[in-house]
């Protein structure tokens, strides 16, 4: 499945440093697991790849060299 690249909803400078410190202590495997669609804190995006949830975890994974654009995600469609 071809997915659009992930985009931050807001500038990365708005991420909360204390949350980043917290997530940096968690293993890569656990961070990846926490973003799976079946999880409560799943990676949620708009159809264009804009992230609605998971920003801090994604930032930490990017720092660790993980290709986050390939991660499974829940797509939030706009309800009319």
PDB file with one MODEL, atoms N, CA, C and O in Angstrom:
MODEL        1
ATOM      1  N   UNK A   1       0.844  -1.177   0.000  1.00  0.00           N
ATOM      2  CA  UNK A   1       0.000   0.000   0.000  1.00  0.00           C
ATOM      3  C   UNK A   1       0.890   1.241   0.000  1.00  0.00           C
ATOM      4  O   UNK A   1       1.814   1.336   0.808  1.00  0.00           O
ATOM      5  N   UNK A   2       0.626   2.184  -0.888  1.00  0.00           N
ATOM      6  CA  UNK A   2       1.390   3.410  -0.998  1.00  0.00           C
ATOM      7  C   UNK A   2       0.727   4.483  -0.145  1.00  0.00           C
ATOM      8  O   UNK A   2      -0.409   4.877  -0.406  1.00  0.00           O
ATOM      9  N   UNK A   3       1.439   4.954   0.876  1.00  0.00           N
ATOM     10  CA  UNK A   3       0.908   5.951   1.795  1.00  0.00           C
ATOM     11  C   UNK A   3       1.655   7.264   1.600  1.00  0.00           C
ATOM     12  O   UNK A   3       2.837   7.265   1.258  1.00  0.00           O
ATOM     13  N   UNK A   4       0.960   8.393   1.820  1.00  0.00           N
ATOM     14  CA  UNK A   4       1.683   9.663   1.754  1.00  0.00           C
ATOM     15  C   UNK A   4       2.644   9.780   2.935  1.00  0.00           C
ATOM     16  O   UNK A   4       2.422   9.162   3.977  1.00  0.00           O
ATOM     17  N   UNK A   5       3.712  10.569   2.782  1.00  0.00           N
ATOM     18  CA  UNK A   5       4.635  10.763   3.903  1.00  0.00           C
ATOM     19  C   UNK A   5       3.925  11.441   5.073  1.00  0.00           C
ATOM     20  O   UNK A   5       2.980  12.208   4.886  1.00  0.00           O
ATOM     21  N   UNK A   6       4.397  11.142   6.275  1.00  0.00           N
ATOM     22  CA  UNK A   6       3.825  11.768   7.468  1.00  0.00           C
ATOM     23  C   UNK A   6       4.205  13.239   7.521  1.00  0.00           C
ATOM     24  O   UNK A   6       5.309  13.632   7.144  1.00  0.00           O
ATOM     25  N   UNK A   7       3.253  14.047   8.003  1.00  0.00           N
ATOM     26  CA  UNK A   7       3.481  15.480   8.191  1.00  0.00           C
ATOM     27  C   UNK A   7       3.023  15.849   9.591  1.00  0.00           C
ATOM     28  O   UNK A   7       1.991  15.369  10.061  1.00  0.00           O
ATOM     29  N   UNK A   8       3.787  16.697  10.252  1.00  0.00           N
ATOM     30  CA  UNK A   8       3.376  17.184  11.566  1.00  0.00           C
ATOM     31  C   UNK A   8       2.252  18.192  11.391  1.00  0.00           C
ATOM     32  O   UNK A   8       2.277  19.008  10.470  1.00  0.00           O
ATOM     33  N   UNK A   9       1.262  18.134  12.282  1.00  0.00           N
ATOM     34  CA  UNK A   9       0.136  19.060  12.239  1.00  0.00           C
ATOM     35  C   UNK A   9       0.614  20.485  12.495  1.00  0.00           C
ATOM     36  O   UNK A   9       0.176  21.424  11.830  1.00  0.00           O
ATOM     37  N   UNK A  10       1.518  20.641  13.466  1.00  0.00           N
ATOM     38  CA  UNK A  10       2.105  21.931  13.813  1.00  0.00           C
ATOM     39  C   UNK A  10       3.619  21.809  13.685  1.00  0.00           C
ATOM     40  O   UNK A  10       4.140  20.707  13.510  1.00  0.00           O
ATOM     41  N   UNK A  11       4.311  22.908  13.768  1.00  0.00           N
ATOM     42  CA  UNK A  11       5.755  22.885  13.696  1.00  0.00           C
ATOM     43  C   UNK A  11       6.333  22.031  14.831  1.00  0.00           C
ATOM     44  O   UNK A  11       5.811  22.025  15.946  1.00  0.00           O
ATOM     45  N   UNK A  12       7.403  21.323  14.531  1.00  0.00           N
ATOM     46  CA  UNK A  12       8.017  20.434  15.522  1.00  0.00           C
ATOM     47  C   UNK A  12       8.514  21.197  16.735  1.00  0.00           C
ATOM     48  O   UNK A  12       8.678  20.602  17.800  1.00  0.00           O
ATOM     49  N   UNK A  13       8.757  22.485  16.611  1.00  0.00           N
ATOM     50  CA  UNK A  13       9.235  23.278  17.746  1.00  0.00           C
ATOM     51  C   UNK A  13       8.179  23.387  18.847  1.00  0.00           C
ATOM     52  O   UNK A  13       8.503  23.774  19.970  1.00  0.00           O
ATOM     53  N   UNK A  14       6.933  23.055  18.547  1.00  0.00           N
ATOM     54  CA  UNK A  14       5.869  23.099  19.546  1.00  0.00           C
ATOM     55  C   UNK A  14       5.758  21.809  20.362  1.00  0.00           C
ATOM     56  O   UNK A  14       4.953  21.732  21.290  1.00  0.00           O
ATOM     57  N   UNK A  15       6.560  20.798  20.020  1.00  0.00           N
ATOM     58  CA  UNK A  15       6.533  19.566  20.796  1.00  0.00           C
ATOM     59  C   UNK A  15       7.037  19.847  22.209  1.00  0.00           C
ATOM     60  O   UNK A  15       7.925  20.675  22.411  1.00  0.00           O
ATOM     61  N   UNK A  16       6.468  19.159  23.166  1.00  0.00           N
ATOM     62  CA  UNK A  16       6.786  19.379  24.577  1.00  0.00           C
ATOM     63  C   UNK A  16       8.037  18.586  24.933  1.00  0.00           C
ATOM     64  O   UNK A  16       8.070  17.363  24.791  1.00  0.00           O
ATOM     65  N   UNK A  17       9.067  19.294  25.397  1.00  0.00           N
ATOM     66  CA  UNK A  17      10.359  18.669  25.678  1.00  0.00           C
ATOM     67  C   UNK A  17      10.244  17.555  26.724  1.00  0.00           C
ATOM     68  O   UNK A  17      10.901  16.524  26.587  1.00  0.00           O
ATOM     69  N   UNK A  18       9.429  17.738  27.758  1.00  0.00           N
ATOM     70  CA  UNK A  18       9.283  16.695  28.790  1.00  0.00           C
ATOM     71  C   UNK A  18       8.709  15.409  28.210  1.00  0.00           C
ATOM     72  O   UNK A  18       9.097  14.316  28.622  1.00  0.00           O
ATOM     73  N   UNK A  19       7.797  15.530  27.264  1.00  0.00           N
ATOM     74  CA  UNK A  19       7.253  14.337  26.610  1.00  0.00           C
ATOM     75  C   UNK A  19       8.325  13.658  25.768  1.00  0.00           C
ATOM     76  O   UNK A  19       8.412  12.430  25.742  1.00  0.00           O
ATOM     77  N   UNK A  20       9.140  14.451  25.082  1.00  0.00           N
ATOM     78  CA  UNK A  20      10.219  13.877  24.291  1.00  0.00           C
ATOM     79  C   UNK A  20      11.208  13.138  25.188  1.00  0.00           C
ATOM     80  O   UNK A  20      11.658  12.046  24.842  1.00  0.00           O
ATOM     81  N   UNK A  21      11.548  13.717  26.328  1.00  0.00           N
ATOM     82  CA  UNK A  21      12.447  13.064  27.289  1.00  0.00           C
ATOM     83  C   UNK A  21      11.851  11.730  27.722  1.00  0.00           C
ATOM     84  O   UNK A  21      12.554  10.721  27.778  1.00  0.00           O
ATOM     85  N   UNK A  22      10.560  11.727  28.027  1.00  0.00           N
ATOM     86  CA  UNK A  22       9.876  10.499  28.457  1.00  0.00           C
ATOM     87  C   UNK A  22       9.956   9.423  27.366  1.00  0.00           C
ATOM     88  O   UNK A  22      10.348   8.287  27.634  1.00  0.00           O
ATOM     89  N   UNK A  23       9.582   9.793  26.139  1.00  0.00           N
ATOM     90  CA  UNK A  23       9.551   8.808  25.063  1.00  0.00           C
ATOM     91  C   UNK A  23      10.941   8.350  24.646  1.00  0.00           C
ATOM     92  O   UNK A  23      11.097   7.241  24.135  1.00  0.00           O
ATOM     93  N   UNK A  24      11.937   9.172  24.852  1.00  0.00           N
ATOM     94  CA  UNK A  24      13.321   8.759  24.535  1.00  0.00           C
ATOM     95  C   UNK A  24      13.807   7.641  25.447  1.00  0.00           C
ATOM     96  O   UNK A  24      14.766   6.946  25.113  1.00  0.00           O
ATOM     97  N   UNK A  25      13.171   7.463  26.572  1.00  0.00           N
ATOM     98  CA  UNK A  25      13.536   6.387  27.513  1.00  0.00           C
ATOM     99  C   UNK A  25      12.901   5.048  27.138  1.00  0.00           C
ATOM    100  O   UNK A  25      13.259   4.013  27.700  1.00  0.00           O
ATOM    101  N   UNK A  26      11.974   5.064  26.204  1.00  0.00           N
ATOM    102  CA  UNK A  26      11.238   3.862  25.817  1.00  0.00           C
ATOM    103  C   UNK A  26      11.929   3.221  24.619  1.00  0.00           C
ATOM    104  O   UNK A  26      12.422   3.913  23.728  1.00  0.00           O
ATOM    105  N   UNK A  27      11.957   1.897  24.610  1.00  0.00           N
ATOM    106  CA  UNK A  27      12.620   1.183  23.517  1.00  0.00           C
ATOM    107  C   UNK A  27      11.922   1.450  22.186  1.00  0.00           C
ATOM    108  O   UNK A  27      10.727   1.739  22.137  1.00  0.00           O
ATOM    109  N   UNK A  28      12.692   1.346  21.122  1.00  0.00           N
ATOM    110  CA  UNK A  28      12.152   1.526  19.781  1.00  0.00           C
ATOM    111  C   UNK A  28      11.021   0.534  19.529  1.00  0.00           C
ATOM    112  O   UNK A  28       9.980   0.893  18.978  1.00  0.00           O
ATOM    113  N   UNK A  29      11.231  -0.707  19.935  1.00  0.00           N
ATOM    114  CA  UNK A  29      10.202  -1.743  19.741  1.00  0.00           C
ATOM    115  C   UNK A  29       8.893  -1.357  20.427  1.00  0.00           C
ATOM    116  O   UNK A  29       7.820  -1.497  19.839  1.00  0.00           O
ATOM    117  N   UNK A  30       8.975  -0.874  21.661  1.00  0.00           N
ATOM    118  CA  UNK A  30       7.763  -0.487  22.392  1.00  0.00           C
ATOM    119  C   UNK A  30       7.091   0.736  21.764  1.00  0.00           C
ATOM    120  O   UNK A  30       5.863   0.810  21.713  1.00  0.00           O
ATOM    121  N   UNK A  31       7.885   1.689  21.288  1.00  0.00           N
ATOM    122  CA  UNK A  31       7.295   2.850  20.614  1.00  0.00           C
ATOM    123  C   UNK A  31       6.553   2.424  19.354  1.00  0.00           C
ATOM    124  O   UNK A  31       5.436   2.875  19.100  1.00  0.00           O
ATOM    125  N   UNK A  32       7.175   1.563  18.574  1.00  0.00           N
ATOM    126  CA  UNK A  32       6.533   1.079  17.351  1.00  0.00           C
ATOM    127  C   UNK A  32       5.237   0.339  17.668  1.00  0.00           C
ATOM    128  O   UNK A  32       4.222   0.539  17.001  1.00  0.00           O
ATOM    129  N   UNK A  33       5.274  -0.507  18.678  1.00  0.00           N
ATOM    130  CA  UNK A  33       4.077  -1.263  19.087  1.00  0.00           C
ATOM    131  C   UNK A  33       2.956  -0.319  19.510  1.00  0.00           C
ATOM    132  O   UNK A  33       1.791  -0.552  19.188  1.00  0.00           O
ATOM    133  N   UNK A  34       3.306   0.742  20.230  1.00  0.00           N
ATOM    134  CA  UNK A  34       2.286   1.671  20.736  1.00  0.00           C
ATOM    135  C   UNK A  34       1.582   2.437  19.620  1.00  0.00           C
ATOM    136  O   UNK A  34       0.493   2.970  19.830  1.00  0.00           O
ATOM    137  N   UNK A  35       2.185   2.497  18.453  1.00  0.00           N
ATOM    138  CA  UNK A  35       1.599   3.224  17.325  1.00  0.00           C
ATOM    139  C   UNK A  35       0.736   2.350  16.421  1.00  0.00           C
ATOM    140  O   UNK A  35       0.077   2.869  15.519  1.00  0.00           O
ATOM    141  N   UNK A  36       0.725   1.045  16.640  1.00  0.00           N
ATOM    142  CA  UNK A  36      -0.059   0.136  15.793  1.00  0.00           C
ATOM    143  C   UNK A  36      -1.540   0.488  15.818  1.00  0.00           C
ATOM    144  O   UNK A  36      -2.057   0.911  16.852  1.00  0.00           O
ATOM    145  N   UNK A  37      -2.229   0.319  14.690  1.00  0.00           N
ATOM    146  CA  UNK A  37      -3.649   0.671  14.609  1.00  0.00           C
ATOM    147  C   UNK A  37      -4.535   0.028  15.668  1.00  0.00           C
ATOM    148  O   UNK A  37      -5.580   0.587  16.004  1.00  0.00           O
ATOM    149  N   UNK A  38      -4.157  -1.114  16.199  1.00  0.00           N
ATOM    150  CA  UNK A  38      -4.997  -1.778  17.186  1.00  0.00           C
ATOM    151  C   UNK A  38      -4.857  -1.168  18.583  1.00  0.00           C
ATOM    152  O   UNK A  38      -5.645  -1.484  19.475  1.00  0.00           O
ATOM    153  N   UNK A  39      -3.869  -0.304  18.779  1.00  0.00           N
ATOM    154  CA  UNK A  39      -3.572   0.244  20.099  1.00  0.00           C
ATOM    155  C   UNK A  39      -4.391   1.509  20.362  1.00  0.00           C
ATOM    156  O   UNK A  39      -4.811   2.199  19.433  1.00  0.00           O
ATOM    157  N   UNK A  40      -4.610   1.798  21.653  1.00  0.00           N
ATOM    158  CA  UNK A  40      -5.365   2.995  22.041  1.00  0.00           C
ATOM    159  C   UNK A  40      -4.692   4.271  21.522  1.00  0.00           C
ATOM    160  O   UNK A  40      -5.381   5.182  21.061  1.00  0.00           O
ATOM    161  N   UNK A  41      -3.380   4.349  21.588  1.00  0.00           N
ATOM    162  CA  UNK A  41      -2.641   5.528  21.137  1.00  0.00           C
ATOM    163  C   UNK A  41      -2.106   5.384  19.732  1.00  0.00           C
ATOM    164  O   UNK A  41      -1.009   5.856  19.433  1.00  0.00           O
ATOM    165  N   UNK A  42      -2.862   4.742  18.868  1.00  0.00           N
ATOM    166  CA  UNK A  42      -2.417   4.456  17.495  1.00  0.00           C
ATOM    167  C   UNK A  42      -2.032   5.722  16.742  1.00  0.00           C
ATOM    168  O   UNK A  42      -2.490   6.819  17.059  1.00  0.00           O
ATOM    169  N   UNK A  43      -1.185   5.544  15.745  1.00  0.00           N
ATOM    170  CA  UNK A  43      -0.839   6.628  14.836  1.00  0.00           C
ATOM    171  C   UNK A  43      -2.073   6.946  13.996  1.00  0.00           C
ATOM    172  O   UNK A  43      -2.564   6.102  13.246  1.00  0.00           O
ATOM    173  N   UNK A  44      -2.563   8.174  14.136  1.00  0.00           N
ATOM    174  CA  UNK A  44      -3.754   8.597  13.401  1.00  0.00           C
ATOM    175  C   UNK A  44      -3.371   9.744  12.473  1.00  0.00           C
ATOM    176  O   UNK A  44      -2.709  10.698  12.882  1.00  0.00           O
ATOM    177  N   UNK A  45      -3.802   9.633  11.210  1.00  0.00           N
ATOM    178  CA  UNK A  45      -3.483  10.673  10.234  1.00  0.00           C
ATOM    179  C   UNK A  45      -4.699  11.024   9.397  1.00  0.00           C
ATOM    180  O   UNK A  45      -5.666  10.266   9.313  1.00  0.00           O
ATOM    181  N   UNK A  46      -4.623  12.189   8.784  1.00  0.00           N
ATOM    182  CA  UNK A  46      -5.580  12.550   7.748  1.00  0.00           C
ATOM    183  C   UNK A  46      -5.143  11.813   6.479  1.00  0.00           C
ATOM    184  O   UNK A  46      -4.020  11.314   6.422  1.00  0.00           O
ATOM    185  N   UNK A  47      -5.996  11.737   5.476  1.00  0.00           N
ATOM    186  CA  UNK A  47      -5.615  11.043   4.241  1.00  0.00           C
ATOM    187  C   UNK A  47      -4.336  11.578   3.595  1.00  0.00           C
ATOM    188  O   UNK A  47      -3.648  10.840   2.890  1.00  0.00           O
ATOM    189  N   UNK A  48      -4.008  12.860   3.830  1.00  0.00           N
ATOM    190  CA  UNK A  48      -2.799  13.443   3.227  1.00  0.00           C
ATOM    191  C   UNK A  48      -1.529  13.172   4.034  1.00  0.00           C
ATOM    192  O   UNK A  48      -0.450  13.621   3.649  1.00  0.00           O
ATOM    193  N   UNK A  49      -1.644  12.439   5.151  1.00  0.00           N
ATOM    194  CA  UNK A  49      -0.480  12.100   5.965  1.00  0.00           C
ATOM    195  C   UNK A  49      -0.275  13.004   7.173  1.00  0.00           C
ATOM    196  O   UNK A  49       0.646  12.774   7.957  1.00  0.00           O
ATOM    197  N   UNK A  50      -1.110  14.028   7.344  1.00  0.00           N
ATOM    198  CA  UNK A  50      -0.984  14.910   8.498  1.00  0.00           C
ATOM    199  C   UNK A  50      -1.338  14.140   9.764  1.00  0.00           C
ATOM    200  O   UNK A  50      -2.429  13.581   9.877  1.00  0.00           O
ATOM    201  N   UNK A  51      -0.407  14.116  10.714  1.00  0.00           N
ATOM    202  CA  UNK A  51      -0.611  13.357  11.952  1.00  0.00           C
ATOM    203  C   UNK A  51      -1.575  14.075  12.895  1.00  0.00           C
ATOM    204  O   UNK A  51      -1.481  15.284  13.109  1.00  0.00           O
ATOM    205  N   UNK A  52      -2.499  13.300  13.448  1.00  0.00           N
ATOM    206  CA  UNK A  52      -3.439  13.809  14.439  1.00  0.00           C
ATOM    207  C   UNK A  52      -3.074  13.291  15.832  1.00  0.00           C
ATOM    208  O   UNK A  52      -3.511  13.853  16.837  1.00  0.00           O
ATOM    209  N   UNK A  53      -2.286  12.238  15.895  1.00  0.00           N
ATOM    210  CA  UNK A  53      -1.863  11.638  17.164  1.00  0.00           C
ATOM    211  C   UNK A  53      -0.525  10.946  16.925  1.00  0.00           C
ATOM    212  O   UNK A  53      -0.272  10.430  15.837  1.00  0.00           O
ATOM    213  N   UNK A  54       0.329  10.939  17.946  1.00  0.00           N
ATOM    214  CA  UNK A  54       1.592  10.222  17.860  1.00  0.00           C
ATOM    215  C   UNK A  54       2.804  11.089  17.580  1.00  0.00           C
ATOM    216  O   UNK A  54       3.893  10.565  17.348  1.00  0.00           O
ATOM    217  N   UNK A  55       2.638  12.405  17.596  1.00  0.00           N
ATOM    218  CA  UNK A  55       3.712  13.337  17.223  1.00  0.00           C
ATOM    219  C   UNK A  55       5.025  13.100  17.969  1.00  0.00           C
ATOM    220  O   UNK A  55       6.083  13.001  17.348  1.00  0.00           O
ATOM    221  N   UNK A  56       4.961  13.009  19.290  1.00  0.00           N
ATOM    222  CA  UNK A  56       6.186  12.878  20.084  1.00  0.00           C
ATOM    223  C   UNK A  56       6.884  11.549  19.826  1.00  0.00           C
ATOM    224  O   UNK A  56       8.109  11.496  19.713  1.00  0.00           O
ATOM    225  N   UNK A  57       6.106  10.481  19.734  1.00  0.00           N
ATOM    226  CA  UNK A  57       6.703   9.168  19.468  1.00  0.00           C
ATOM    227  C   UNK A  57       7.330   9.131  18.084  1.00  0.00           C
ATOM    228  O   UNK A  57       8.405   8.558  17.904  1.00  0.00           O
ATOM    229  N   UNK A  58       6.667   9.738  17.105  1.00  0.00           N
ATOM    230  CA  UNK A  58       7.207   9.781  15.750  1.00  0.00           C
ATOM    231  C   UNK A  58       8.510  10.579  15.729  1.00  0.00           C
ATOM    232  O   UNK A  58       9.473  10.170  15.080  1.00  0.00           O
ATOM    233  N   UNK A  59       8.548  11.696  16.422  1.00  0.00           N
ATOM    234  CA  UNK A  59       9.767  12.516  16.479  1.00  0.00           C
ATOM    235  C   UNK A  59      10.940  11.700  17.027  1.00  0.00           C
ATOM    236  O   UNK A  59      12.043  11.759  16.485  1.00  0.00           O
ATOM    237  N   UNK A  60      10.704  10.941  18.100  1.00  0.00           N
ATOM    238  CA  UNK A  60      11.760  10.119  18.691  1.00  0.00           C
ATOM    239  C   UNK A  60      12.198   9.029  17.711  1.00  0.00           C
ATOM    240  O   UNK A  60      13.392   8.757  17.586  1.00  0.00           O
ATOM    241  N   UNK A  61      11.258   8.414  17.026  1.00  0.00           N
ATOM    242  CA  UNK A  61      11.614   7.382  16.049  1.00  0.00           C
ATOM    243  C   UNK A  61      12.423   7.967  14.893  1.00  0.00           C
ATOM    244  O   UNK A  61      13.348   7.322  14.398  1.00  0.00           O
ATOM    245  N   UNK A  62      12.087   9.169  14.464  1.00  0.00           N
ATOM    246  CA  UNK A  62      12.869   9.836  13.417  1.00  0.00           C
ATOM    247  C   UNK A  62      14.296  10.062  13.912  1.00  0.00           C
ATOM    248  O   UNK A  62      15.253   9.840  13.171  1.00  0.00           O
ATOM    249  N   UNK A  63      14.440  10.502  15.158  1.00  0.00           N
ATOM    250  CA  UNK A  63      15.772  10.700  15.748  1.00  0.00           C
ATOM    251  C   UNK A  63      16.578   9.403  15.738  1.00  0.00           C
ATOM    252  O   UNK A  63      17.804   9.426  15.633  1.00  0.00           O
ATOM    253  N   UNK A  64      15.882   8.278  15.849  1.00  0.00           N
ATOM    254  CA  UNK A  64      16.538   6.968  15.882  1.00  0.00           C
ATOM    255  C   UNK A  64      16.748   6.373  14.494  1.00  0.00           C
ATOM    256  O   UNK A  64      17.237   5.250  14.368  1.00  0.00           O
ATOM    257  N   UNK A  65      16.385   7.110  13.465  1.00  0.00           N
ATOM    258  CA  UNK A  65      16.635   6.659  12.103  1.00  0.00           C
ATOM    259  C   UNK A  65      15.592   5.721  11.525  1.00  0.00           C
ATOM    260  O   UNK A  65      15.850   5.058  10.521  1.00  0.00           O
ATOM    261  N   UNK A  66      14.425   5.652  12.137  1.00  0.00           N
ATOM    262  CA  UNK A  66      13.345   4.786  11.659  1.00  0.00           C
ATOM    263  C   UNK A  66      12.613   5.482  10.503  1.00  0.00           C
ATOM    264  O   UNK A  66      12.332   6.679  10.578  1.00  0.00           O
ATOM    265  N   UNK A  67      12.307   4.739   9.440  1.00  0.00           N
ATOM    266  CA  UNK A  67      11.526   5.265   8.318  1.00  0.00           C
ATOM    267  C   UNK A  67      10.049   5.241   8.716  1.00  0.00           C
ATOM    268  O   UNK A  67       9.346   4.259   8.479  1.00  0.00           O
ATOM    269  N   UNK A  68       9.598   6.325   9.318  1.00  0.00           N
ATOM    270  CA  UNK A  68       8.245   6.385   9.877  1.00  0.00           C
ATOM    271  C   UNK A  68       7.158   6.440   8.804  1.00  0.00           C
ATOM    272  O   UNK A  68       5.998   6.144   9.087  1.00  0.00           O
ATOM    273  N   UNK A  69       7.518   6.814   7.583  1.00  0.00           N
ATOM    274  CA  UNK A  69       6.512   6.913   6.523  1.00  0.00           C
ATOM    275  C   UNK A  69       5.926   5.556   6.137  1.00  0.00           C
ATOM    276  O   UNK A  69       4.869   5.491   5.509  1.00  0.00           O
ATOM    277  N   UNK A  70       6.601   4.489   6.506  1.00  0.00           N
ATOM    278  CA  UNK A  70       6.120   3.146   6.186  1.00  0.00           C
ATOM    279  C   UNK A  70       5.255   2.538   7.292  1.00  0.00           C
ATOM    280  O   UNK A  70       4.730   1.437   7.130  1.00  0.00           O
ATOM    281  N   UNK A  71       5.105   3.246   8.413  1.00  0.00           N
ATOM    282  CA  UNK A  71       4.351   2.689   9.541  1.00  0.00           C
ATOM    283  C   UNK A  71       2.862   2.592   9.219  1.00  0.00           C
ATOM    284  O   UNK A  71       2.315   3.453   8.530  1.00  0.00           O
ATOM    285  N   UNK A  72       2.206   1.537   9.722  1.00  0.00           N
ATOM    286  CA  UNK A  72       0.748   1.451   9.564  1.00  0.00           C
ATOM    287  C   UNK A  72       0.083   2.572  10.345  1.00  0.00           C
ATOM    288  O   UNK A  72       0.614   3.039  11.353  1.00  0.00           O
ATOM    289  N   UNK A  73      -1.061   2.994   9.884  1.00  0.00           N
ATOM    290  CA  UNK A  73      -1.744   4.115  10.524  1.00  0.00           C
ATOM    291  C   UNK A  73      -3.248   3.994  10.373  1.00  0.00           C
ATOM    292  O   UNK A  73      -3.751   3.319   9.475  1.00  0.00           O
ATOM    293  N   UNK A  74      -3.944   4.657  11.263  1.00  0.00           N
ATOM    294  CA  UNK A  74      -5.393   4.789  11.139  1.00  0.00           C
ATOM    295  C   UNK A  74      -5.648   6.074  10.376  1.00  0.00           C
ATOM    296  O   UNK A  74      -5.122   7.130  10.730  1.00  0.00           O
ATOM    297  N   UNK A  75      -6.454   5.984   9.331  1.00  0.00           N
ATOM    298  CA  UNK A  75      -6.765   7.164   8.520  1.00  0.00           C
ATOM    299  C   UNK A  75      -8.083   7.755   9.008  1.00  0.00           C
ATOM    300  O   UNK A  75      -9.110   7.077   9.054  1.00  0.00           O
ATOM    301  N   UNK A  76      -8.030   9.009   9.362  1.00  0.00           N
ATOM    302  CA  UNK A  76      -9.226   9.734   9.790  1.00  0.00           C
ATOM    303  C   UNK A  76      -9.840  10.436   8.600  1.00  0.00           C
ATOM    304  O   UNK A  76      -9.282  11.405   8.083  1.00  0.00           O
ATOM    305  N   UNK A  77     -10.975   9.954   8.172  1.00  0.00           N
ATOM    306  CA  UNK A  77     -11.710  10.590   7.072  1.00  0.00           C
ATOM    307  C   UNK A  77     -12.638  11.645   7.649  1.00  0.00           C
ATOM    308  O   UNK A  77     -13.222  11.459   8.717  1.00  0.00           O
ATOM    309  N   UNK A  78     -12.765  12.732   6.948  1.00  0.00           N
ATOM    310  CA  UNK A  78     -13.673  13.797   7.390  1.00  0.00           C
ATOM    311  C   UNK A  78     -15.117  13.320   7.182  1.00  0.00           C
ATOM    312  O   UNK A  78     -15.487  12.860   6.102  1.00  0.00           O
ATOM    313  N   UNK A  79     -15.916  13.442   8.240  1.00  0.00           N
ATOM    314  CA  UNK A  79     -17.321  13.048   8.164  1.00  0.00           C
ATOM    315  C   UNK A  79     -18.125  14.280   7.774  1.00  0.00           C
ATOM    316  O   UNK A  79     -18.023  15.341   8.390  1.00  0.00           O
ATOM    317  N   UNK A  80     -18.932  14.104   6.726  1.00  0.00           N
ATOM    318  CA  UNK A  80     -19.729  15.251   6.230  1.00  0.00           C
ATOM    319  C   UNK A  80     -21.118  15.225   6.782  1.00  0.00           C
ATOM    320  O   UNK A  80     -21.921  16.106   6.475  1.00  0.00           O
TER     321      UNK A  80
ENDMDL
END
